[in-house]
Amino acid sequence: MASIKDLKKRIGTVKNTQQTTRAMKMVSASKLRRSQDAISNQRPYARRIGDLINQTISLLSEPVNSPLIQQQAEAAENAGGKKLLFVVVTSDRGLCGGFNANIIKGTQRWVAAHKNDYSSIELAFVGRRGFDFFKTKNFNIGPYFPELGGKVTYEKARILSANLVELFTSKQVDEVKFIFNEFKNAVTQEVVIDNYLPLQPKPLEVKQGGDTVEPIYLVKPSPKEVLLSLLDKHFSIQAFRILLDSQASEHGSRMSAMENATKNAGEMIKKLTLQFNKQRQAGITKELLEIIAGSESQKG
């Protein structure tokens, strides 16, 4: 059984830890508010630029000849023989609950389930935690972007996008996917796998009176020129959205983890304090009994 001195020391240590976790929770809550505002503002823009690309493609009189846009014929021809770059987005730091563990487990499950669908699956990394885990495992390790960790900026997203587009257009990889935590709310994040490259246009249809008709737009200077201009921005914007989602999820997960740690520390302090008081009372009782016994022996 621990001595009173040891219990007192443990109570002091847990109190110090509780102060640290409470401070980390407050810092994460402050960062979360800013990150939540950023991703809430970015998502509609990222979604709308995708819609504009689909609308512009639907106006072209002939199929667009761009390596960044997937052609249906090529998709069927190369099925099963593609080289995939799987970009794993984690954090640089820990103490954020299951944020990194969920991404790592999701990556392992997805690669195991789809390894026969590609000639090779190479892992790329944004965030040190994912890289540190997979570099010692039996996986095909690709590029690691350590300079893109920390606070998310559009410039970092643009650099990441440029690197991935270069790998794709130079035929080093045939497909690029992201796995990341999509922010739902402060306590909920969802592991999402996003098709990044090549762009997979969706057929655009508008229903009028039950009949499906093609939308009619007037585009200047021309649909092709507008499409090329949109493509220049699209991949950077989507990378920015993914990094912002991951950043908000990290702060939300860390805030929740630190809140739980603070509560657990409080419960531990109560238990240790109760144990400390019991032992102190037992010591006082023992001393009183010894005094009484000594007094009685003197009377005898």
C-alpha positions in Angstrom: 0.0 0.0 0.0 1.3 3.4 -0.9 2.4 5.7 1.9 0.8 9.0 2.7 3.9 10.8 1.3 3.6 8.8 -2.0 -0.2 9.5 -2.2 0.4 13.2 -1.7 3.1 13.2 -4.4 0.8 11.4 -6.8 -2.1 13.8 -6.1 0.2 16.7 -6.9 1.4 15.1 -10.2 -2.2 14.3 -11.3 -3.2 17.9 -10.6 -0.4 19.2 -12.7 -1.4 16.9 -15.5 -5.0 18.1 -15.2 -3.9 21.7 -15.5 -2.0 20.8 -18.7 -4.9 18.9 -20.3 -7.3 21.7 -19.4 -5.0 24.3 -21.0 -4.6 22.1 -24.2 -8.4 21.7 -24.4 -8.9 25.5 -24.3 -6.2 26.0 -27.0 -7.7 23.3 -29.2 -11.2 24.8 -28.7 -9.9 28.2 -29.9 -8.2 26.7 -32.9 -11.3 24.6 -33.7 -13.5 27.7 -34.0 -11.2 29.2 -36.6 -10.7 25.9 -38.5 -14.5 25.3 -38.4 -15.2 28.7 -40.0 -12.5 28.1 -42.6 -13.8 24.7 -43.8 -17.4 25.9 -43.7 -16.5 28.8 -46.0 -14.3 26.6 -48.3 -16.7 23.7 -48.9 -19.3 25.5 -50.9 -16.6 27.0 -53.1 -14.9 23.7 -53.7 -18.2 22.0 -54.5 -19.3 24.8 -56.8 -16.1 24.7 -58.9 -16.7 21.0 -59.4 -20.2 21.7 -60.6 -19.0 24.4 -63.0 -16.5 21.9 -64.5 -19.2 19.4 -65.1 -21.4 22.1 -66.6 -18.6 23.3 -68.9 -17.8 19.7 -70.0 -21.4 19.2 -70.9 -21.3 22.1 -73.3 -18.3 20.9 -75.3 -19.1 19.7 -78.8 -16.3 17.1 -78.7 -14.6 15.2 -75.8 -12.0 17.3 -74.1 -8.4 16.2 -74.6 -6.9 16.7 -71.2 -4.7 14.2 -69.3 -6.4 15.4 -66.1 -9.8 14.3 -67.1 -10.6 10.6 -67.2 -11.9 9.3 -70.5 -14.3 6.3 -70.2 -12.5 4.3 -72.9 -9.2 4.7 -71.1 -10.8 3.8 -67.7 -12.0 0.5 -69.1 -8.8 -0.2 -71.0 -6.4 0.3 -68.1 -8.6 -1.3 -65.4 -6.5 -3.5 -63.1 -3.1 -2.3 -64.5 -2.9 1.1 -62.9 -0.4 2.5 -60.4 -2.2 4.2 -57.5 -0.8 6.9 -55.3 -2.7 6.8 -52.0 -2.2 10.1 -50.0 -2.5 9.5 -46.3 -3.3 12.7 -44.3 -2.6 12.6 -40.6 -1.3 15.1 -38.0 2.3 15.9 -36.9 1.4 15.6 -33.2 -0.4 13.1 -31.0 -2.7 13.5 -28.1 -5.7 13.8 -30.4 -7.7 10.6 -29.6 -8.4 8.3 -32.5 -7.7 10.9 -35.1 -4.5 9.2 -36.5 -5.4 5.7 -35.5 -8.6 5.8 -37.6 -6.7 6.9 -40.7 -4.0 4.3 -40.2 -6.6 1.5 -39.7 -8.6 2.8 -42.7 -5.6 2.8 -44.9 -4.6 -0.7 -43.9 -8.2 -2.0 -44.6 -8.5 -0.2 -47.9 -5.2 -1.3 -49.3 -5.8 -4.9 -48.2 -9.2 -4.9 -49.9 -8.1 -3.3 -53.2 -4.5 -4.5 -53.7 -5.6 -6.7 -56.6 -7.3 -3.8 -58.3 -4.0 -2.1 -59.1 -0.6 -3.1 -60.4 0.9 -1.2 -57.4 -0.3 0.9 -54.5 2.1 3.5 -53.2 1.5 5.5 -50.0 2.3 9.2 -49.9 2.1 11.2 -46.6 1.0 14.6 -45.3 1.6 14.5 -41.6 4.4 12.8 -39.6 2.3 10.3 -37.6 1.2 8.4 -40.7 4.7 8.3 -42.2 6.3 7.2 -38.9 3.9 4.3 -38.7 4.0 3.0 -42.2 7.7 3.4 -42.9 8.5 0.4 -40.7 5.7 -1.8 -42.2 5.5 -3.8 -45.3 4.0 -1.1 -47.6 5.2 0.6 -50.7 6.3 4.0 -49.4 6.2 7.0 -51.7 6.8 10.7 -51.2 6.5 12.4 -47.8 5.7 16.1 -47.6 6.9 17.2 -44.1 6.9 20.9 -45.1 3.1 20.8 -45.6 2.3 19.9 -41.9 1.2 22.4 -39.3 -1.2 25.2 -40.0 -3.0 24.9 -43.3 -2.6 27.6 -45.9 -3.7 27.8 -49.5 0.0 28.1 -50.6 0.7 24.7 -49.0 -2.3 23.2 -50.7 -1.1 24.6 -54.0 2.4 23.1 -53.6 0.9 19.7 -52.7 -1.5 19.9 -55.7 1.4 20.8 -58.1 3.5 17.9 -56.9 0.6 15.4 -57.3 -0.4 16.8 -60.7 3.3 16.5 -61.8 3.5 12.9 -60.7 0.2 12.2 -62.6 1.0 14.0 -65.9 4.5 12.5 -66.0 2.9 9.0 -65.9 4.6 8.1 -62.7 1.2 7.2 -61.3 -2.1 6.6 -63.0 -4.4 7.6 -60.2 -4.3 9.6 -57.0 -6.6 9.2 -54.0 -6.7 10.9 -50.6 -7.7 9.4 -47.3 -8.5 11.9 -44.5 -10.8 12.8 -41.7 -13.8 14.8 -42.8 -15.0 17.2 -40.2 -18.6 16.7 -39.1 -18.7 18.5 -35.7 -16.5 18.9 -32.7 -16.9 15.3 -31.6 -17.5 13.5 -34.9 -15.1 13.0 -37.8 -15.5 10.5 -40.6 -12.7 8.7 -42.5 -13.2 9.6 -46.2 -11.5 8.3 -49.4 -11.5 11.0 -52.1 -10.8 10.4 -55.8 -8.4 13.2 -56.7 -6.8 12.4 -60.1 -7.9 12.0 -62.8 -11.0 14.1 -62.6 -14.1 12.0 -63.2 -16.8 14.2 -64.7 -20.4 13.4 -63.9 -23.1 13.7 -66.5 -25.1 16.9 -66.0 -28.9 16.6 -66.4 -31.8 18.9 -65.6 -35.3 17.7 -65.3 -38.2 19.7 -66.6 -41.7 18.4 -66.3 -40.5 14.9 -65.9 -38.4 14.9 -69.0 -34.6 15.0 -68.9 -33.0 17.7 -71.0 -29.5 19.0 -71.4 -29.0 22.5 -69.9 -28.4 25.4 -72.2 -25.7 28.0 -71.3 -23.9 30.8 -73.1 -20.2 30.6 -72.2 -17.6 33.2 -73.1 -14.9 33.2 -74.4 -15.5 29.4 -75.1 -16.3 26.3 -73.1 -12.8 24.9 -73.7 -11.0 28.0 -72.5 -13.2 28.3 -69.4 -12.7 24.6 -68.7 -8.9 24.9 -68.8 -9.0 27.9 -66.5 -11.2 26.0 -64.0 -8.9 23.0 -64.1 -5.9 25.2 -63.2 -7.7 26.1 -59.9 -9.7 23.0 -59.2 -7.0 20.6 -57.9 -5.5 23.3 -55.6 -8.9 24.1 -54.2 -9.8 20.5 -53.6 -6.4 19.9 -51.8 -7.1 23.0 -49.7 -10.5 21.6 -48.8 -9.0 18.2 -47.8 -6.3 19.8 -45.6 -8.8 22.1 -43.9 -11.1 19.2 -43.2 -8.2 17.3 -41.6 -7.1 20.3 -39.6 -10.6 21.0 -38.2 -11.0 17.3 -37.4 -7.6 17.2 -35.6 -8.5 20.2 -33.4 -12.0 18.7 -32.6 -10.5 15.3 -31.8 -7.8 16.8 -29.6 -10.3 19.0 -27.8 -12.5 16.0 -27.0 -9.5 13.9 -25.9 -8.2 16.6 -23.6 -11.7 17.1 -22.1 -11.9 13.4 -21.4 -8.4 13.4 -19.9 -9.3 16.3 -17.7 -12.4 14.5 -16.4 -10.4 11.3 -15.8 -7.7 13.3 -13.9 -10.4 14.8 -11.7 -11.9 11.4 -10.9 -8.4 10.0 -10.1 -7.7 13.0 -7.8 -10.9 12.2 -5.9 -10.0 8.5 -5.5 -6.4 9.4 -4.4 -7.6 12.0 -2.0 -10.1 9.6 -0.5 -7.3 7.0 -0.1 -5.0 9.7 1.4 -7.6 10.8 3.9 -8.4 7.2 4.9 -4.7 6.4 5.5 -4.2 9.7 7.4 -7.2 9.0 9.6 -5.9 5.4 10.1 -2.5 6.8 11.1 -4.1 9.3 13.6 -6.3 6.6 15.1 -3.2 4.3 15.5 -1.3 7.1 17.2 -4.3 7.8 19.6 -4.5 4.1 20.5 -0.8 4.0 21.2 -1.1 7.1 23.4 -4.1 5.6 25.3 -2.3 2.3 25.7 0.8 4.0 27.0 -1.3 6.0 29.4 -3.1 2.9 30.7 0.2 1.1 31.2 1.5 3.9 33.3 -1.6 3.8 35.5 -1.1 0.1 36.1 
